[in-house]
Each structure stands twice: as C-alpha cells, then as structure tokens.
Amino acid sequence: MADNFLERQRRDYEERKQQWQKSTKKVASVSEILRKAREKFNND
C-alpha cells in the first residue's frame, strides 16, 4: 500500500517537474543569466 502510494507520488512529481521545466525553460534561462551577472557584479 505504502509502496504504491510513494510510487504514485514520485510519478506525479516527475510529471509536474517536466511540465514545469517545459513552461519555464525560457524564464529559467533568463533568470540564470541574471543570476550569473549578479554573482560577477558582487564578486568585483
């Protein structure tokens, strides 16, 4: 019972993660660029 529940939870999580990555791929790349730029700025 618990194994089935955990397996279902994991599958739901994987599906949500993939959908989230698809929908945020552009946003993620932009935020990644901004984060790297901010790190360089803070290091100087």
mmCIF file as gemmi writes it, N, C-alpha and C atoms, coordinates in Angstrom:
data_model
loop_
_atom_site.group_PDB
_atom_site.id
_atom_site.type_symbol
_atom_site.label_atom_id
_atom_site.label_alt_id
_atom_site.label_comp_id
_atom_site.label_asym_id
_atom_site.label_entity_id
_atom_site.label_seq_id
_atom_site.pdbx_PDB_ins_code
_atom_site.Cartn_x
_atom_site.Cartn_y
_atom_site.Cartn_z
_atom_site.occupancy
_atom_site.B_iso_or_equiv
_atom_site.pdbx_formal_charge
_atom_site.auth_seq_id
_atom_site.auth_asym_id
_atom_site.pdbx_PDB_model_num
ATOM 1 N N . MET Axp A 1 ? 0.838 -1.206 0 1 0 ? 1 A 1
ATOM 2 C CA . MET Axp A 1 ? 0 0 0 1 0 ? 1 A 1
ATOM 3 C C . MET Axp A 1 ? 0.868 1.249 0 1 0 ? 1 A 1
ATOM 4 N N . ALA Axp A 2 ? 1.776 1.31 0.963 1 0 ? 2 A 1
ATOM 5 C CA . ALA Axp A 2 ? 2.648 2.48 1.056 1 0 ? 2 A 1
ATOM 6 C C . ALA Axp A 2 ? 3.53 2.591 -0.185 1 0 ? 2 A 1
ATOM 7 N N . ASP Axp A 3 ? 4.009 1.441 -0.68 1 0 ? 3 A 1
ATOM 8 C CA . ASP Axp A 3 ? 4.858 1.471 -1.87 1 0 ? 3 A 1
ATOM 9 C C . ASP Axp A 3 ? 4.1 2.052 -3.06 1 0 ? 3 A 1
ATOM 10 N N . ASN Axp A 4 ? 2.854 1.624 -3.246 1 0 ? 4 A 1
ATOM 11 C CA . ASN Axp A 4 ? 2.053 2.148 -4.351 1 0 ? 4 A 1
ATOM 12 C C . ASN Axp A 4 ? 1.845 3.644 -4.199 1 0 ? 4 A 1
ATOM 13 N N . PHE Axp A 5 ? 1.59 4.073 -2.97 1 0 ? 5 A 1
ATOM 14 C CA . PHE Axp A 5 ? 1.371 5.497 -2.708 1 0 ? 5 A 1
ATOM 15 C C . PHE Axp A 5 ? 2.633 6.291 -3.042 1 0 ? 5 A 1
ATOM 16 N N . LEU Axp A 6 ? 3.779 5.813 -2.575 1 0 ? 6 A 1
ATOM 17 C CA . LEU Axp A 6 ? 5.039 6.517 -2.837 1 0 ? 6 A 1
ATOM 18 C C . LEU Axp A 6 ? 5.345 6.548 -4.328 1 0 ? 6 A 1
ATOM 19 N N . GLU Axp A 7 ? 5.086 5.431 -4.999 1 0 ? 7 A 1
ATOM 20 C CA . GLU Axp A 7 ? 5.33 5.371 -6.441 1 0 ? 7 A 1
ATOM 21 C C . GLU Axp A 7 ? 4.452 6.383 -7.174 1 0 ? 7 A 1
ATOM 22 N N . ARG Axp A 8 ? 3.186 6.479 -6.765 1 0 ? 8 A 1
ATOM 23 C CA . ARG Axp A 8 ? 2.281 7.435 -7.39 1 0 ? 8 A 1
ATOM 24 C C . ARG Axp A 8 ? 2.744 8.87 -7.108 1 0 ? 8 A 1
ATOM 25 N N . GLN Axp A 9 ? 3.172 9.127 -5.883 1 0 ? 9 A 1
ATOM 26 C CA . GLN Axp A 9 ? 3.671 10.454 -5.525 1 0 ? 9 A 1
ATOM 27 C C . GLN Axp A 9 ? 4.87 10.814 -6.399 1 0 ? 9 A 1
ATOM 28 N N . ARG Axp A 10 ? 5.792 9.86 -6.545 1 0 ? 10 A 1
ATOM 29 C CA . ARG Axp A 10 ? 7 10.112 -7.315 1 0 ? 10 A 1
ATOM 30 C C . ARG Axp A 10 ? 6.667 10.374 -8.779 1 0 ? 10 A 1
ATOM 31 N N . ARG Axp A 11 ? 5.732 9.576 -9.338 1 0 ? 11 A 1
ATOM 32 C CA . ARG Axp A 11 ? 5.349 9.756 -10.737 1 0 ? 11 A 1
ATOM 33 C C . ARG Axp A 11 ? 4.696 11.119 -10.939 1 0 ? 11 A 1
ATOM 34 N N . ASP Axp A 12 ? 3.809 11.495 -10.027 1 0 ? 12 A 1
ATOM 35 C CA . ASP Axp A 12 ? 3.164 12.807 -10.126 1 0 ? 12 A 1
ATOM 36 C C . ASP Axp A 12 ? 4.214 13.906 -10.083 1 0 ? 12 A 1
ATOM 37 N N . TYR Axp A 13 ? 5.182 13.751 -9.172 1 0 ? 13 A 1
ATOM 38 C CA . TYR Axp A 13 ? 6.24 14.747 -9.037 1 0 ? 13 A 1
ATOM 39 C C . TYR Axp A 13 ? 7.05 14.859 -10.323 1 0 ? 13 A 1
ATOM 40 N N . GLU Axp A 14 ? 7.422 13.717 -10.899 1 0 ? 14 A 1
ATOM 41 C CA . GLU Axp A 14 ? 8.203 13.728 -12.141 1 0 ? 14 A 1
ATOM 42 C C . GLU Axp A 14 ? 7.429 14.42 -13.262 1 0 ? 14 A 1
ATOM 43 N N . GLU Axp A 15 ? 6.139 14.108 -13.39 1 0 ? 15 A 1
ATOM 44 C CA . GLU Axp A 15 ? 5.33 14.73 -14.445 1 0 ? 15 A 1
ATOM 45 C C . GLU Axp A 15 ? 5.227 16.23 -14.234 1 0 ? 15 A 1
ATOM 46 N N . ARG Axp A 16 ? 4.978 16.642 -12.994 1 0 ? 16 A 1
ATOM 47 C CA . ARG Axp A 16 ? 4.885 18.075 -12.7 1 0 ? 16 A 1
ATOM 48 C C . ARG Axp A 16 ? 6.202 18.767 -12.981 1 0 ? 16 A 1
ATOM 49 N N . LYS Axp A 17 ? 7.311 18.102 -12.624 1 0 ? 17 A 1
ATOM 50 C CA . LYS Axp A 17 ? 8.631 18.694 -12.84 1 0 ? 17 A 1
ATOM 51 C C . LYS Axp A 17 ? 8.878 18.904 -14.329 1 0 ? 17 A 1
ATOM 52 N N . GLN Axp A 18 ? 8.534 17.897 -15.148 1 0 ? 18 A 1
ATOM 53 C CA . GLN Axp A 18 ? 8.742 18.021 -16.591 1 0 ? 18 A 1
ATOM 54 C C . GLN Axp A 18 ? 7.879 19.128 -17.172 1 0 ? 18 A 1
ATOM 55 N N . GLN Axp A 19 ? 6.62 19.202 -16.754 1 0 ? 19 A 1
ATOM 56 C CA . GLN Axp A 19 ? 5.736 20.255 -17.252 1 0 ? 19 A 1
ATOM 57 C C . GLN Axp A 19 ? 6.271 21.621 -16.842 1 0 ? 19 A 1
ATOM 58 N N . TRP Axp A 20 ? 6.744 21.718 -15.581 1 0 ? 20 A 1
ATOM 59 C CA . TRP Axp A 20 ? 7.267 22.987 -15.077 1 0 ? 20 A 1
ATOM 60 C C . TRP Axp A 20 ? 8.499 23.395 -15.877 1 0 ? 20 A 1
ATOM 61 N N . GLN Axp A 21 ? 9.386 22.432 -16.146 1 0 ? 21 A 1
ATOM 62 C CA . GLN Axp A 21 ? 10.596 22.743 -16.907 1 0 ? 21 A 1
ATOM 63 C C . GLN Axp A 21 ? 10.249 23.206 -18.316 1 0 ? 21 A 1
ATOM 64 N N . LYS Axp A 22 ? 9.27 22.567 -18.944 1 0 ? 22 A 1
ATOM 65 C CA . LYS Axp A 22 ? 8.859 22.99 -20.286 1 0 ? 22 A 1
ATOM 66 C C . LYS Axp A 22 ? 8.318 24.408 -20.257 1 0 ? 22 A 1
ATOM 67 N N . SER Axp A 23 ? 7.469 24.711 -19.275 1 0 ? 23 A 1
ATOM 68 C CA . SER Axp A 23 ? 6.807 26.015 -19.233 1 0 ? 23 A 1
ATOM 69 C C . SER Axp A 23 ? 7.752 27.112 -18.773 1 0 ? 23 A 1
ATOM 70 N N . THR Axp A 24 ? 8.843 26.756 -18.081 1 0 ? 24 A 1
ATOM 71 C CA . THR Axp A 24 ? 9.721 27.791 -17.529 1 0 ? 24 A 1
ATOM 72 C C . THR Axp A 24 ? 11.114 27.768 -18.16 1 0 ? 24 A 1
ATOM 73 N N . LYS Axp A 25 ? 11.278 27.017 -19.255 1 0 ? 25 A 1
ATOM 74 C CA . LYS Axp A 25 ? 12.605 26.899 -19.853 1 0 ? 25 A 1
ATOM 75 C C . LYS Axp A 25 ? 13.157 28.27 -20.231 1 0 ? 25 A 1
ATOM 76 N N . LYS Axp A 26 ? 12.355 29.09 -20.913 1 0 ? 26 A 1
ATOM 77 C CA . LYS Axp A 26 ? 12.817 30.419 -21.308 1 0 ? 26 A 1
ATOM 78 C C . LYS Axp A 26 ? 13.072 31.285 -20.084 1 0 ? 26 A 1
ATOM 79 N N . VAL Axp A 27 ? 12.133 31.265 -19.16 1 0 ? 27 A 1
ATOM 80 C CA . VAL Axp A 27 ? 12.265 32.071 -17.944 1 0 ? 27 A 1
ATOM 81 C C . VAL Axp A 27 ? 13.492 31.63 -17.154 1 0 ? 27 A 1
ATOM 82 N N . ALA Axp A 28 ? 13.695 30.317 -17.066 1 0 ? 28 A 1
ATOM 83 C CA . ALA Axp A 28 ? 14.818 29.798 -16.3 1 0 ? 28 A 1
ATOM 84 C C . ALA Axp A 28 ? 16.136 30.262 -16.912 1 0 ? 28 A 1
ATOM 85 N N . SER Axp A 29 ? 16.236 30.238 -18.243 1 0 ? 29 A 1
ATOM 86 C CA . SER Axp A 29 ? 17.489 30.642 -18.875 1 0 ? 29 A 1
ATOM 87 C C . SER Axp A 29 ? 17.755 32.121 -18.623 1 0 ? 29 A 1
ATOM 88 N N . VAL Axp A 30 ? 16.714 32.94 -18.66 1 0 ? 30 A 1
ATOM 89 C CA . VAL Axp A 30 ? 16.883 34.373 -18.394 1 0 ? 30 A 1
ATOM 90 C C . VAL Axp A 30 ? 17.305 34.593 -16.95 1 0 ? 30 A 1
ATOM 91 N N . SER Axp A 31 ? 16.639 33.929 -16.022 1 0 ? 31 A 1
ATOM 92 C CA . SER Axp A 31 ? 16.981 34.107 -14.612 1 0 ? 31 A 1
ATOM 93 C C . SER Axp A 31 ? 18.386 33.584 -14.339 1 0 ? 31 A 1
ATOM 94 N N . GLU Axp A 32 ? 18.788 32.536 -15.062 1 0 ? 32 A 1
ATOM 95 C CA . GLU Axp A 32 ? 20.143 32.005 -14.905 1 0 ? 32 A 1
ATOM 96 C C . GLU Axp A 32 ? 21.165 33.051 -15.325 1 0 ? 32 A 1
ATOM 97 N N . ILE Axp A 33 ? 20.922 33.705 -16.46 1 0 ? 33 A 1
ATOM 98 C CA . ILE Axp A 33 ? 21.828 34.751 -16.944 1 0 ? 33 A 1
ATOM 99 C C . ILE Axp A 33 ? 21.904 35.885 -15.925 1 0 ? 33 A 1
ATOM 100 N N . LEU Axp A 34 ? 20.748 36.307 -15.429 1 0 ? 34 A 1
ATOM 101 C CA . LEU Axp A 34 ? 20.727 37.393 -14.444 1 0 ? 34 A 1
ATOM 102 C C . LEU Axp A 34 ? 21.487 36.998 -13.183 1 0 ? 34 A 1
ATOM 103 N N . ARG Axp A 35 ? 21.311 35.754 -12.739 1 0 ? 35 A 1
ATOM 104 C CA . ARG Axp A 35 ? 21.968 35.306 -11.521 1 0 ? 35 A 1
ATOM 105 C C . ARG Axp A 35 ? 23.485 35.303 -11.699 1 0 ? 35 A 1
ATOM 106 N N . LYS Axp A 36 ? 23.956 34.823 -12.848 1 0 ? 36 A 1
ATOM 107 C CA . LYS Axp A 36 ? 25.396 34.803 -13.105 1 0 ? 36 A 1
ATOM 108 C C . LYS Axp A 36 ? 25.95 36.215 -13.176 1 0 ? 36 A 1
ATOM 109 N N . ALA Axp A 37 ? 25.221 37.112 -13.831 1 0 ? 37 A 1
ATOM 110 C CA . ALA Axp A 37 ? 25.659 38.502 -13.92 1 0 ? 37 A 1
ATOM 111 C C . ALA Axp A 37 ? 25.726 39.114 -12.525 1 0 ? 37 A 1
ATOM 112 N N . ARG Axp A 38 ? 24.749 38.814 -11.693 1 0 ? 38 A 1
ATOM 113 C CA . ARG Axp A 38 ? 24.722 39.356 -10.335 1 0 ? 38 A 1
ATOM 114 C C . ARG Axp A 38 ? 25.905 38.829 -9.53 1 0 ? 38 A 1
ATOM 115 N N . GLU Axp A 39 ? 26.243 37.545 -9.705 1 0 ? 39 A 1
ATOM 116 C CA . GLU Axp A 39 ? 27.38 36.967 -8.99 1 0 ? 39 A 1
ATOM 117 C C . GLU Axp A 39 ? 28.669 37.664 -9.403 1 0 ? 39 A 1
ATOM 118 N N . LYS Axp A 40 ? 28.859 37.892 -10.701 1 0 ? 40 A 1
ATOM 119 C CA . LYS Axp A 40 ? 30.058 38.595 -11.172 1 0 ? 40 A 1
ATOM 120 C C . LYS Axp A 40 ? 30.121 39.99 -10.572 1 0 ? 40 A 1
ATOM 121 N N . PHE Axp A 41 ? 28.989 40.68 -10.575 1 0 ? 41 A 1
ATOM 122 C CA . PHE Axp A 41 ? 28.931 42.047 -10.053 1 0 ? 41 A 1
ATOM 123 C C . PHE Axp A 41 ? 29.285 42.066 -8.57 1 0 ? 41 A 1
ATOM 124 N N . ASN Axp A 42 ? 28.779 41.097 -7.823 1 0 ? 42 A 1
ATOM 125 C CA . ASN Axp A 42 ? 29.045 41.044 -6.383 1 0 ? 42 A 1
ATOM 126 C C . ASN Axp A 42 ? 30.494 40.679 -6.089 1 0 ? 42 A 1
ATOM 127 N N . ASN Axp A 43 ? 31.111 39.899 -6.967 1 0 ? 43 A 1
ATOM 128 C CA . ASN Axp A 43 ? 32.489 39.471 -6.728 1 0 ? 43 A 1
ATOM 129 C C . ASN Axp A 43 ? 33.488 40.591 -6.967 1 0 ? 43 A 1
ATOM 130 N N . ASP Axp A 44 ? 33.16 41.536 -7.829 1 0 ? 44 A 1
ATOM 131 C CA . ASP Axp A 44 ? 34.107 42.616 -8.139 1 0 ? 44 A 1
ATOM 132 C C . ASP Axp A 44 ? 34.235 43.613 -7.01 1 0 ? 44 A 1
